[in-house]
Amino acid sequence: KIYHSKKSAFLKELFLNGNQLNDDCILLLAQTMNEMPQWNNLRKLDLSDNDQISDKHMSLLLRTVIDKCDGLHFLNLSSTGIGDATIDAIYQMFADYPTKIWIKRLNLQFNGKISQEAKDKITSDSFKQTFSQIASAVQIEI
């Protein structure tokens, strides 16, 4: 169901967990966010428990979130099908947009396709030192 942007101008939380979403849904969500200016109020985005979501469009979605959501505090990607490519995109998001990261809690738990190396990449002391201003305020669950 598609809602007119005027009806969702104050959308603060979007819970799509457990809705059998897939990569095409993520692409559609990113495209919709790009077309509608009212996403700046979004504070919580929950895509958890959708195991058909992979890395395919996550980089696009993350870039869209950075561009459109001025204060997203919570992003839940737990129990999806994401892997190392999404972790790389998250890392790159921190690197490319250090002043636009508002996320306070990032849940990446229960994603079997994320390697230990990728987990270490965004939870290591090196990551925390490199992005000290951001990383110290972000709770990453992985």
Disulfide bonds with the S-S distance in Angstrom:
none
